[in-house]
Amino acid sequence: MVGAGKIAASAHLPAALALPNVELVAIVDPVVTRGQALAREFGTSARAVTKLDDVLGELDGAIIATPNFTHCEVALRCIEAGVATLIEKPLATTVEEGETIARAARERGVTVAVGYTTRFDESVRVMARLLKAGDFGEIRRFAYQSGSKGRWAPLTGYTLDRRATGGGVVMVTGTHFLDRMLSWFGYPDEIAYEDDADGGPEANALARFGYTSRGRFKGRVRFSKTVSLKGGFVMETDEGTVVLLDDLKQIVFRPRSQPSVETIVRERHGFGHRKRGHFQLQLEDFVEATQTRRPAMVSAEQGVESLRLIEALYSCRQPMRTDWYACPPRERQTA
Amino acid sequence: MPTTRTADGLTRIAVVGASGFVGATLVERLLARGRYTVVPLIHSTGSAWRLSRHALDLRTVELLSPEALRTALRGCTHVVNCSSGPREVMLRGLENLLGASLAEGVQRFVHLSSVAVYGDPPPPEAVHEDAPTRPVRDTYGANKLRQDQLVQAACRRGLPSVILCPPYISGAYSMFVLRVLQAIQEERLALVDGGDTVVNLVDVQNLAQAIELALFCATADAQRVFVNDDAGTTWRQFASPLADLAGRPKPPSISRDEASHWLGAAKTAPSTLRRRMKRLVASNQVRTILQEDPLITKLFQLTKSGMGFLPPSARERLDGILRPPKRRRPHAAAHPPYDERLCRLQLRGLRHACDRAREVLGYRPEVSFARSMEAFQAWYRATHGWGADYAPLFEELLRTPAAPKSGDAAEM
């Protein structure tokens, strides 16, 4: 376990300790007391160490849950040592870094998985299958929003530094939906984007997507770190409306022909998954992919694709309005 | 204009609680001035996104750590306290902050209090600052009053201080206006007497302006100063643009008597000394303290387990002693589906005057009520709205309830 921060404590360590075929060897963190505290808290005999190199030779795999800007360097050291890596999302802070990781993994034949955990959710997988089969009909447009007033605060507070995260709300939070969007619809043909960054990481972002090569539809997506929004995805098709809230519990389909009816869409025999959280399912997939040499559910290449989309958004950035008290044009003239 | 400067020629202002609604607005305002060094101090990085987008040097500080506070305030000439939090942070944290300010030779301390110190509802004399303060014990208002007393004590010890008392704060990012808007959206706002009563508001920009004035005003004797908008805005004027924004009809009107009746304000049974004592003895706080003693815990467990062997009448009697008495809420069943808090606010019928702010601070609100509402609407549309073309999709999302937490749908 590389990184003894909040996500390690709240998600990765419980997942690792719940799997019978995983032995937790070490917790690596530059602040050794953090690793020691976690080992104590979870009652594990894993050693707390400050240097990854001290334990690399003992590992089959590593979970990298460190600040974004360190992912590339840490991952490359693991890959170089032949250690499979599960890297917290995003894969890295830039496409260039991500491609370096993906290339190194290919060359060394090492499994790399990226921590887009929501892809392990049953509803997300069902949605992917039904979309692929065209079971919801022809897509006309979609919208997505998620917003919370902060809440998640990493121990090091690195999310306040754009260089450390590689961006703002899009990179930190929005990347989960963008990954799902890519897995459902593929890479968009048209993009437009605005955010409220003023030198630092953006807190609010609005993206517009257009798909022309795989159907003809548009989408609008909003992410916020300053307002609480009911999070979810909604899609309009010629057959009706599909809703998947951010709790990802169930897909709701409202047929156009029957406005008073709604259908819950779900996997008939998939309830076993609900007993295991996303992080546990993700780790199971990572372990199996490593042992059987199959690609992980979310591969390094897919992680690069997410970074490519985020970079494309940032590169066409337009400033979002933030001066709420500015005079409307008419009043400005008289002022 | 700043009257005090540091060696490097700049007034260095620490804003404590900088990531909050008022704190962030103040930091943005002071930075835009270009003549101050601003030191934004935050409690948690998680809620600092509004400020971090400006690439500021945000410092995390723990108010419960006197040493950390001294380090954070080093070199600061002025301190503004916009922090909030649980009781311990409000009181012990403020004591630490005042201690650090005194130790670091801070020249001006501006504290953000609240009209809540006058109680809920406030007495009719609370038109002016010198009215008696009567908050209910252990409430937010009581904590704010204790804070005022701490600041006044520090002022007597040599820390020039100003205490500002805002009412509800409006403008862009306002959670209060958002609450009223949501009540209108959900048809839970009723206007008492058609909304003719006064709503006490201050736009957040006006409050930030008052704070800036307080940093440099001549009188800093820690007397409370009300900071209001200038207009005597009524609830009808307040709710009307919000109803338009929500695309809902104007809220219904109820009479004052009707509102008082269903709120049960006039008919709450007086609390007897016996009931109070019972509530105290059986309260969670007292239970928690008692349960720290293993002997008492054992006794309590034995009593509870032995209750099963008692006859029903004795069991009922003992149970009545062990359980805290329930607070009765008269007419609860008859409550219309309105937001109680917003209804209570309308029954206050009181407008806090800001003559002292005019006199002491030279305060003249920069933002009119109309501009304040425009700012809120602009912010709301940008952060919550989807535009007319995507509005139907957004409606679909909003009207989808969350799935049940337990008990899978298949088992239903």
Chai-1 contact restraints between the chains, C-beta under 6 A:
chainA,res_idxA,chainB,res_idxB,connection_type,confidence,min_distance_angstrom,max_distance_angstrom,comment,restraint_id
A,A143,B,Y390,contact,1.0,0.0,6.0,A-B,restraint_1
A,A143,B,L393,contact,1.0,0.0,6.0,A-B,restraint_2
A,G150,B,G46,contact,1.0,0.0,6.0,A-B,restraint_3
A,G150,B,S47,contact,1.0,0.0,6.0,A-B,restraint_4
A,G150,B,W49,contact,1.0,0.0,6.0,A-B,restraint_5
A,R151,B,G46,contact,1.0,0.0,6.0,A-B,restraint_6
A,W152,B,G46,contact,1.0,0.0,6.0,A-B,restraint_7
A,A153,B,S44,contact,1.0,0.0,6.0,A-B,restraint_8
A,A153,B,T45,contact,1.0,0.0,6.0,A-B,restraint_9
A,A153,B,G46,contact,1.0,0.0,6.0,A-B,restraint_10
A,G157,B,T45,contact,1.0,0.0,6.0,A-B,restraint_11
A,L160,B,T45,contact,1.0,0.0,6.0,A-B,restraint_12
A,L160,B,S52,contact,1.0,0.0,6.0,A-B,restraint_13
A,L160,B,L58,contact,1.0,0.0,6.0,A-B,restraint_14
A,D196,B,R53,contact,1.0,0.0,6.0,A-B,restraint_15
A,A197,B,R53,contact,1.0,0.0,6.0,A-B,restraint_16
A,D198,B,R53,contact,1.0,0.0,6.0,A-B,restraint_17
A,D198,B,H54,contact,1.0,0.0,6.0,A-B,restraint_18
A,G199,B,A55,contact,1.0,0.0,6.0,A-B,restraint_19
A,G200,B,S52,contact,1.0,0.0,6.0,A-B,restraint_20
A,G200,B,R53,contact,1.0,0.0,6.0,A-B,restraint_21
A,G200,B,H54,contact,1.0,0.0,6.0,A-B,restraint_22
A,G200,B,A55,contact,1.0,0.0,6.0,A-B,restraint_23
A,P201,B,S52,contact,1.0,0.0,6.0,A-B,restraint_24
A,E202,B,R53,contact,1.0,0.0,6.0,A-B,restraint_25
A,A203,B,W49,contact,1.0,0.0,6.0,A-B,restraint_26
A,A203,B,R50,contact,1.0,0.0,6.0,A-B,restraint_27
A,A203,B,R53,contact,1.0,0.0,6.0,A-B,restraint_28
A,R220,B,Y390,contact,1.0,0.0,6.0,A-B,restraint_29
A,K225,B,W49,contact,1.0,0.0,6.0,A-B,restraint_30
A,T226,B,W49,contact,1.0,0.0,6.0,A-B,restraint_31
A,T226,B,R50,contact,1.0,0.0,6.0,A-B,restraint_32
A,V227,B,T383,contact,1.0,0.0,6.0,A-B,restraint_33
A,G232,B,L397,contact,1.0,0.0,6.0,A-B,restraint_34
A,V234,B,L393,contact,1.0,0.0,6.0,A-B,restraint_35
A,V234,B,E396,contact,1.0,0.0,6.0,A-B,restraint_36
A,V234,B,L397,contact,1.0,0.0,6.0,A-B,restraint_37
A,T241,B,E396,contact,1.0,0.0,6.0,A-B,restraint_38
A,V243,B,E396,contact,1.0,0.0,6.0,A-B,restraint_39
A,V243,B,T400,contact,1.0,0.0,6.0,A-B,restraint_40
A,L245,B,T400,contact,1.0,0.0,6.0,A-B,restraint_41
A,D247,B,A402,contact,1.0,0.0,6.0,A-B,restraint_42
A,K249,B,A403,contact,1.0,0.0,6.0,A-B,restraint_43
A,Q250,B,A403,contact,1.0,0.0,6.0,A-B,restraint_44
A,V252,B,T400,contact,1.0,0.0,6.0,A-B,restraint_45
A,I264,B,A409,contact,1.0,0.0,6.0,A-B,restraint_46
A,R321,B,A382,contact,1.0,0.0,6.0,A-B,restraint_47
A,W324,B,A172,contact,1.0,0.0,6.0,A-B,restraint_48
A,W324,B,A375,contact,1.0,0.0,6.0,A-B,restraint_49
A,W324,B,A378,contact,1.0,0.0,6.0,A-B,restraint_50
A,W324,B,W379,contact,1.0,0.0,6.0,A-B,restraint_51
A,Y325,B,A375,contact,1.0,0.0,6.0,A-B,restraint_52
